[in-house]
Amino acid sequence: MPQEFPAIRLVALDLDGTLLNREGHVTPRTRAALQAAVDKGVYIVPATGRPLASLPPEVAQLPGIRYAITCNGAAVWDLGSDPVGAVYSRYSNAKEHRTSTPVCLLHSLMPVETAREAFAVCESCHADLRIFSDGYACTDARSIALAAARAAKKDGTEACQPNDGRFTILRDAAEWMSRNAFAIEKLCVFFENPQQAAAALPRFHAVLGVEIVQGSPKNVEVTAAGVDKGEALRALADRLGVPHECTLAVGDSENDRAMLQKAGVAAVMANGMPEIQSLAHLVSKADCDHDGVAEILEALGI
């Protein structure tokens, strides 16, 4: 199998349902496979719908992590020599941590009026709302409670995110938006079930100038039009001097579609959506709980 593809020099990894198991961890075998890739000079790049603040410290501590694609490609970060400190810099309790200053290499923000219109649709859903801005994960107390109840059900691929300071809790999201609509990377709404998300989709698609994807059947994710993980991957590859054909993307869901289509090699997890698996050059036999990422890297000889 390795001889069928160009030598991979950059691996872009989705987090939820891909690199992370359903408990939110990276397994030892997968960690060893990533170390083997780094030892060969391969760039390992988390590529997530999450903002920088929600990049798990466990992921930031992985071998070779320096760059990260966040908010479905709305931001690309250089985390420098202290990736964990870069993540902690966007925590609400940053003063309690050792922090470092990340550099934003690419920032594709929503136009102000577009952000306001999309936010109004989000608010009308009366669901778990997240606002991502400058790497921060902003939400409110009601949304935190809804997220905790959803996580307790353990019926999705969304990995657990502890309320450990990574969230900036807003007293009034609408008031905050009135002052910060110019700085929105992404808006995200999590619903109780896929039916509610599907019912809300037409209202989101009616907003002009946005990109709408779903990281899972239970959520709706909104960025500026033209923003996707694939464009961010290509921009980072260009910056690092990596030919597009030498990039590998690994994902599982709809918000990985563009990344899989624009990477040189596309791999999808066994737990991936069937329509996303159809885009893949290879599909793992193991899911995210059983080292699917390690299997893919080993199969490609990375």
C-alpha positions in Angstrom: 0.0 0.0 0.0 2.7 2.6 0.8 4.0 2.6 -2.7 0.6 3.5 -4.1 0.8 7.1 -2.7 3.4 9.9 -2.6 5.5 10.1 0.6 3.3 11.9 3.1 4.9 14.9 4.7 1.9 16.5 6.5 -0.9 14.7 8.3 -4.1 16.7 9.2 -6.1 15.0 11.9 -9.7 15.7 12.9 -10.2 15.4 16.6 -13.7 14.3 17.7 -14.5 10.9 16.3 -11.0 10.6 14.8 -7.8 11.3 16.8 -9.7 11.3 20.1 -11.6 8.4 21.4 -15.1 9.0 22.9 -13.5 9.7 26.3 -11.5 12.5 24.8 -8.1 10.7 24.9 -5.3 9.7 22.5 -4.5 6.0 23.0 -0.9 4.7 23.5 -0.8 3.0 20.1 -1.9 6.1 18.3 0.5 8.2 20.3 3.4 5.8 19.3 2.3 6.0 15.6 2.4 9.8 15.7 5.8 9.7 17.3 7.0 7.4 14.5 5.7 9.8 11.9 7.4 12.8 13.6 10.6 10.9 13.7 10.4 10.7 9.9 10.0 14.5 9.7 6.2 14.5 9.1 4.2 17.4 10.3 1.3 16.4 12.5 -1.5 19.0 12.5 -4.7 18.9 14.5 -7.6 20.1 12.2 -10.7 20.7 14.2 -13.9 22.6 14.4 -13.0 23.6 17.9 -11.3 26.9 18.7 -7.8 27.1 20.1 -9.0 27.2 23.7 -10.7 23.8 23.1 -7.7 22.1 21.7 -7.1 19.5 24.5 -3.8 20.0 26.3 -3.3 16.2 25.8 -3.3 16.9 22.0 -1.0 20.0 22.4 1.4 17.7 24.2 1.6 15.1 21.4 4.9 14.6 19.6 5.7 17.3 17.0 2.7 19.5 17.5 3.4 23.1 16.4 0.6 24.0 14.0 -3.2 23.8 14.4 -6.1 24.3 12.1 -9.1 25.5 14.2 -12.7 26.6 13.7 -13.1 24.5 10.6 -10.3 26.4 8.9 -11.2 30.0 10.0 -7.9 30.1 11.9 -4.5 28.5 11.4 -2.1 28.9 14.4 1.6 28.6 15.0 1.8 27.4 18.6 5.5 27.9 18.8 7.8 25.9 21.2 5.2 25.8 23.9 1.9 24.5 22.4 0.3 23.8 25.8 1.0 27.4 26.9 -0.4 28.7 23.6 -3.7 26.8 24.3 -3.8 28.0 27.9 -3.4 31.6 26.7 -7.0 31.4 25.5 -8.4 30.0 28.8 -10.6 32.2 30.9 -8.3 31.4 33.9 -5.1 31.9 31.9 -3.5 33.6 34.8 -3.5 30.3 36.6 -1.3 28.7 34.0 2.0 29.1 32.3 1.1 30.6 28.9 2.8 31.5 25.7 1.7 33.6 22.7 0.5 31.8 19.6 0.8 33.4 16.2 -2.3 33.4 13.9 -1.1 32.6 10.4 -4.5 32.7 8.8 -7.7 34.4 10.0 -10.9 34.3 8.0 -13.5 36.1 10.0 -17.2 36.5 9.3 -18.3 39.9 8.0 -19.9 41.9 10.8 -23.5 42.0 9.5 -23.3 38.4 8.5 -22.2 37.4 12.0 -25.0 39.3 13.5 -27.6 37.7 11.3 -26.2 34.2 11.9 -26.1 34.8 15.6 -29.8 35.8 15.6 -30.6 32.4 14.0 -28.4 30.7 16.6 -30.3 32.4 19.4 -33.7 31.5 18.0 -32.7 27.8 18.4 -32.7 28.0 22.2 -30.0 25.4 22.3 -26.3 25.0 23.4 -24.6 28.0 21.7 -20.8 28.5 21.2 -19.1 31.6 19.9 -15.5 31.3 18.8 -13.4 34.4 18.6 -9.6 35.0 18.6 -9.1 31.4 19.8 -11.6 31.8 22.7 -14.5 29.5 23.3 -17.3 31.8 24.5 -20.6 30.4 25.8 -23.1 31.0 28.7 -24.1 29.1 31.8 -27.2 27.7 30.2 -25.2 26.2 27.3 -22.7 24.7 29.7 -25.5 22.9 31.5 -27.0 21.6 28.3 -23.6 20.4 27.2 -23.1 18.5 30.5 -26.5 16.8 30.1 -25.7 15.9 26.5 -22.3 14.5 27.4 -23.9 12.3 30.1 -25.8 10.4 27.4 -22.6 9.4 25.6 -24.5 8.7 22.4 -22.3 10.7 20.0 -18.8 11.1 18.8 -18.3 14.5 20.4 -15.5 13.9 22.9 -15.9 15.2 26.5 -14.7 18.8 27.1 -14.3 19.5 30.8 -15.3 22.9 32.1 -11.7 23.5 33.3 -11.3 27.1 32.3 -11.3 26.5 28.6 -14.7 28.2 28.3 -15.2 31.9 28.6 -18.6 32.2 30.3 -20.6 35.2 29.1 -23.3 36.8 31.3 -25.2 38.0 28.2 -24.2 36.5 24.8 -26.3 39.0 22.8 -24.7 42.0 24.6 -21.2 40.5 24.0 -22.0 40.0 20.3 -23.1 43.6 20.0 -19.5 44.6 20.8 -17.6 41.8 19.1 -19.4 40.9 15.9 -16.3 42.0 13.9 -14.2 39.2 15.5 -16.2 36.0 14.9 -14.4 32.9 13.7 -17.3 30.5 14.0 -20.7 30.1 15.6 -21.9 26.6 16.6 -25.1 25.2 18.0 -25.5 21.8 19.6 -29.0 20.3 19.6 -30.7 17.5 21.6 -31.1 15.3 18.6 -30.4 15.1 14.9 -34.0 15.9 14.1 -33.8 19.3 15.8 -30.6 20.1 13.9 -32.1 19.1 10.6 -35.1 21.3 11.2 -32.9 24.3 11.9 -30.7 23.8 8.9 -32.9 25.7 6.4 -32.8 28.8 8.6 -29.0 28.8 8.6 -28.8 28.2 4.9 -31.0 31.3 4.4 -28.2 33.5 5.8 -26.1 34.9 2.9 -22.3 34.8 3.0 -21.8 31.8 5.3 -20.5 28.2 5.1 -22.7 25.7 6.9 -21.5 22.2 7.9 -22.2 19.6 10.6 -19.5 18.1 12.7 -22.1 15.6 13.9 -25.8 15.1 13.1 -26.6 17.0 16.3 -24.9 20.3 15.5 -24.7 23.1 13.0 -21.5 25.0 12.5 -21.3 28.5 10.8 -18.3 30.2 9.3 -17.7 32.8 6.6 -18.4 31.6 3.1 -15.4 29.8 1.6 -13.9 28.8 4.9 -13.2 25.1 5.3 -10.5 22.8 6.7 -9.3 22.0 3.1 -8.4 25.6 2.2 -6.6 26.0 5.5 -4.7 22.7 5.0 -3.6 23.9 1.5 -2.5 27.3 2.9 -0.5 25.7 5.7 1.1 23.2 3.3 2.1 26.0 1.0 3.6 27.9 3.9 5.6 24.8 5.0 6.7 24.0 1.4 4.8 20.7 1.3 3.3 19.7 -2.1 -0.5 19.2 -1.8 -0.2 15.6 -3.1 2.0 14.8 0.0 -0.7 15.8 2.5 -2.9 13.3 4.3 -6.3 14.2 5.8 -8.0 11.9 8.3 -11.6 12.5 9.4 -15.0 11.1 10.0 -17.8 13.7 9.5 -19.3 16.4 7.2 -17.0 19.2 8.4 -14.1 17.1 7.2 -15.4 16.8 3.6 -13.5 19.7 2.1 -10.2 18.6 3.8 -10.6 15.1 2.5 -11.4 16.4 -1.0 -8.4 18.8 -1.1 -5.7 16.6 0.5 -3.4 14.4 -1.5 -4.6 11.3 0.3 -8.0 11.0 2.1 -8.6 8.5 4.9 -11.8 8.1 6.9 -12.5 6.3 10.1 -14.5 3.1 10.4 -17.0 5.2 12.5 -17.2 7.9 9.8 -20.4 8.8 8.1 -21.1 6.6 5.0 -21.2 9.6 2.7 -17.8 10.7 4.0 -16.3 7.2 3.7 -17.2 7.4 0.0 -14.6 10.2 -0.4 -11.7 8.1 1.0 -8.7 6.5 -0.6 -8.8 4.2 2.4 -11.1 3.5 5.4 -9.8 2.1 8.6 -11.1 -1.2 9.9 -10.9 0.2 13.5 -12.9 3.1 14.9 -11.8 6.0 17.0 -12.0 3.9 20.2 -9.7 1.2 18.8 -6.7 3.0 17.2 -8.1 3.8 13.8 -5.7 6.6 13.2 -2.7 4.4 14.1 -4.0 1.8 11.7 -4.1 4.3 8.9 -0.6 5.7 9.6 0.9 2.2 9.8 -0.9 1.1 6.6 0.6 4.1 4.7 4.0 3.4 6.2 4.2 6.9 7.7 
